[in-house]
């Protein structure tokens, strides 16, 4: 019989999809207020992978942020519900103008939280599912068949490599 073991805390990150710097700045400010200091931020990366987000705007870009404070893995449910509420708050009564995808990294995996059910997603609670986007094997991030096309890009992978280095140092106490 195995005994339950509470895992180490995970590295929280968010991907912000927006079409304007103003929306990005507002989202970043509110995320920082909620989750604390940002320890890594990417440049704006053009997003042209699907029409699914056309209601968010034109000339979309994504920016990834990671946060210094590590999180309990089970808190991803509360985090996803918070970011959904934040999207509504920023958008106001108008059309949705931002998409905020939270996730977390462990030393062996990268996960994204979603509210959409599909065969490869694990249900957590309160309508939130977890999807594994990468596994870390042989010193490489390996995507799955379902990993979204934009997550296959080198600049996305570089973000995850970089925050894995930061996360590893955090776990070693350096």
C-alpha positions in Angstrom: 0.0 0.0 0.0 1.3 3.4 -0.9 1.0 6.3 1.5 -0.2 9.8 0.4 2.6 12.3 -0.1 1.9 16.0 -0.5 3.9 17.2 -3.5 6.1 20.2 -3.5 4.5 23.5 -4.6 4.3 24.3 -8.3 5.4 27.2 -10.4 2.4 29.3 -11.3 2.2 31.0 -14.8 -0.4 32.7 -16.9 -0.7 33.2 -20.6 -2.4 36.5 -21.4 -4.0 36.8 -24.9 -4.9 40.4 -25.8 -5.0 42.8 -28.7 -3.9 46.0 -26.9 -1.2 47.1 -24.5 -3.8 48.7 -22.3 -5.6 45.5 -21.7 -2.4 43.6 -21.1 -1.2 46.2 -18.6 -4.5 46.0 -16.7 -4.5 42.2 -16.6 -0.9 42.1 -15.5 -1.5 44.7 -12.7 -4.5 42.7 -11.4 -2.6 39.4 -11.6 0.3 40.9 -9.7 -2.0 42.2 -7.0 -3.5 38.7 -6.6 -0.4 36.4 -7.0 2.5 38.7 -6.1 5.8 39.4 -7.7 6.3 38.4 -11.3 9.7 36.8 -11.8 9.6 36.2 -15.5 7.8 37.9 -18.4 8.0 37.3 -22.1 7.9 39.8 -24.9 4.7 40.0 -26.9 4.3 37.0 -29.2 2.0 37.2 -32.2 -1.0 34.9 -32.0 -2.3 33.7 -35.3 -3.2 30.0 -34.7 -7.0 30.0 -34.6 -10.1 32.1 -35.2 -11.5 30.8 -31.9 -10.4 34.0 -30.2 -11.5 36.4 -32.9 -14.0 38.0 -30.5 -11.1 39.0 -28.2 -9.8 41.3 -31.0 -7.5 41.6 -34.0 -3.7 41.5 -34.1 -3.7 39.4 -31.0 -0.5 38.6 -29.0 0.3 36.4 -26.0 2.5 37.3 -23.1 3.5 34.7 -20.5 4.1 35.6 -16.9 5.4 33.5 -14.0 5.1 34.3 -10.4 7.8 34.1 -7.7 5.4 32.7 -5.1 4.9 28.9 -5.5 1.4 27.5 -5.3 -0.2 24.4 -4.0 -1.3 22.4 -7.0 -4.9 22.0 -5.8 -5.2 25.8 -5.8 -5.3 25.8 -9.6 -9.1 25.5 -9.3 -9.4 28.8 -7.4 -6.9 30.4 -9.6 -8.8 29.5 -12.8 -12.0 30.7 -11.4 -10.3 34.0 -10.4 -8.8 34.5 -13.9 -12.2 33.8 -15.5 -13.7 36.5 -13.2 -10.8 38.8 -14.1 -11.5 38.4 -17.8 -15.1 39.5 -17.2 -14.0 42.4 -15.0 -11.5 43.7 -17.6 -14.0 43.3 -20.5 -16.8 45.0 -18.6 -20.2 44.8 -20.4 -18.5 44.8 -23.8 -17.1 42.0 -25.8 -14.5 39.8 -24.3 -11.1 41.6 -24.8 -8.7 39.3 -22.9 -8.1 35.6 -22.4 -6.1 34.6 -19.3 -4.9 31.0 -19.1 -3.4 29.9 -15.8 -1.3 26.9 -15.4 1.5 25.5 -13.3 4.8 23.7 -13.9 6.3 20.9 -11.9 9.8 19.5 -12.6 8.2 16.9 -14.8 5.1 18.5 -16.4 3.4 21.7 -17.6 -0.3 21.9 -17.0 -3.0 24.3 -18.1 -6.4 24.8 -16.4 -9.5 25.0 -18.5 -13.3 24.9 -18.1 -13.8 22.8 -21.2 -14.2 19.0 -20.9 -12.4 16.7 -23.3 -11.1 13.1 -23.3 -7.6 14.0 -22.2 -8.5 16.4 -19.4 -8.8 15.5 -15.8 -11.7 16.9 -13.9 -10.8 18.6 -10.7 -13.9 20.4 -9.3 -16.2 23.4 -9.7 -16.1 23.0 -13.5 -12.3 23.1 -13.8 -10.2 20.6 -15.7 -6.5 20.1 -16.0 -4.6 19.4 -19.2 -1.0 18.2 -19.4 0.7 20.2 -22.2 4.3 18.9 -21.9 6.3 16.3 -20.1 9.9 16.8 -19.3 12.0 13.9 -20.5 15.6 13.6 -21.5 16.2 17.3 -20.7 13.5 18.2 -23.2 9.9 19.4 -23.1 7.9 16.8 -25.0 4.4 17.9 -26.2 1.4 15.5 -26.4 -0.8 14.9 -29.4 -3.3 17.4 -28.0 -0.8 20.2 -27.1 -2.1 23.3 -28.9 -0.2 24.4 -32.1 1.0 27.7 -30.5 2.5 25.7 -27.6 4.7 23.9 -30.2 6.5 27.2 -31.1 10.1 27.6 -30.0 9.4 30.9 -28.1 6.7 29.3 -26.0 9.0 26.4 -25.2 11.8 28.8 -24.3 9.5 30.4 -21.8 8.9 27.1 -20.1 12.6 26.1 -20.2 13.5 29.5 -18.6 10.9 29.3 -15.8 11.9 25.6 -15.2 15.5 26.9 -14.4 14.0 29.6 -12.1 11.7 27.0 -10.4 14.6 24.5 -9.9 16.6 27.2 -8.2 13.7 28.0 -6.0 13.3 24.4 -4.9 17.0 24.2 -4.1 16.7 27.4 -2.0 19.1 29.4 -4.2 
